[in-house]
């Protein structure tokens, strides 16, 4: 199962919206005869790749055991049922990490395997597999993406100088690592303020990327410039607005953008509805790179699951913070009202620190 999990990790950047899955086939003598991982959407799943690998090596799969990091699928989607392929190949035993949360599967793959006389064991590697596919589980169970908010700050928590200057607070290693986190996401979200102030590309350039994540822009008044750098990378650009502007919308659509109107009662974009819509568009992990105002709104509405924070060994004094207005009732009067976080990892990247902190209880689904 360790090898199957390694194969799944290796496929993480290319599989969305599908989960990252690995499969290893072992014969009756305990020898590995095939391995595989899920291919990009529409391509073969891990089980099929492992069966093909075994055939290419000249091995028979009759009586083999399949170690797979997620329940073999049982439905016809972009590909056929993997449980049937394993049965047809004569696999005697399937050891799976955990059940697929997709309602189209949800235990049916295991049932069909058992009905065909295949021995099924579930559990080994469950925690690792779920964590690897936290966005897929979130979309299937909660019907929203897993939202990871990334920011770079000084040691005193400032993300920019009072005049807005922020390039570059952290070093090259941290910036390259940020691109690696972009690469694993289904989509990157930013606000129009960031587009106007920084004109970033917000694509993946400094990490291996089999695909460019979709870009999501929160732009209530459709202020996104037609020549913005976000249109450089070949990928879908989804702009969420609140106020209709048919002429500007048509111009943005001519640039390849898709406009969606989701107004709330304050004339802003309804961020909770946006998350639901992104799940409908099959977004698993949403990587947020925005300014302190949008960061604050996302935190205030309880939409952030995890923080990806790069800390530089600098003190900036007066300046802009990570988030503003992050609490509905204004500044806290008691420490008891603080947002509780759990450190998931703390690592050094060059001269900077990378901290991954999860909102307490957000993964309890």
C-alpha angles and dihedrals in degrees: 000000000000089000091047091052090049089053090049092051090052091057097046098104096050106041107070128154084028120065121259107254134174129196132192124188119209126188127222091274093056094254120140108242102171144002137184147160135216115281127216116298110296092026129100121296123237095267093054092048090051092049090049091048091052091049092048089054091051096248127142116229094203107129094004128143119233118210107198130171096220136028111280109254120254103194140075108251123135086328137024127269112292092202090063092048091053092048092048089051091058097248107171100194137025122199110191130181097221146332121282110253091210105114088222088064111018098144098329091106090057091046093053092048092051091045088056091053097259116143111235128200121181129194117050110121093005098140093046094047094048092049091049089054099034091133094052091048090048093052094047098043106028096026090230132091124257103260118214117184114206124196140155119220145167120255089266091055101258120143097186144003119265089265091055098254110148109151111138118002094146131041133256096271092056092046092051090049089052089057090053089056090048089053094058094050125093091219141003119223128203139156129249089246090066091046092052097041102039105015091213126182093220092197133121113269106137100051137051109277127178087188140008113249116239115262122232121196124192101212113158096182099032094247096150108130116238090230095048115141091237087081094060098083117072102246140101116284114204116194119194115202139176105199121056118239107167096186094051091042091054091050092050091047088053086058089055100263125138114221121210123180115215108158124179126205092273095057093255130112113283099240096191091053089047090058091051090050092050090054088052086054088054098253110161105174119025115200112203121206106167143129128278094267097055090039088055093049092051092049093045091054092049094244099127119092102176141012123221103196128182113196122198122203092246137107116218100176111197112029146100120312133221093265138002128208090009092155124063095222097048126245115008119254094191134038087227088075094059118121105256116228135182121215110236097177142349117199137167118236111185105305094339137079126234115206124186110195125177125208104250112262096005093120094053097109 
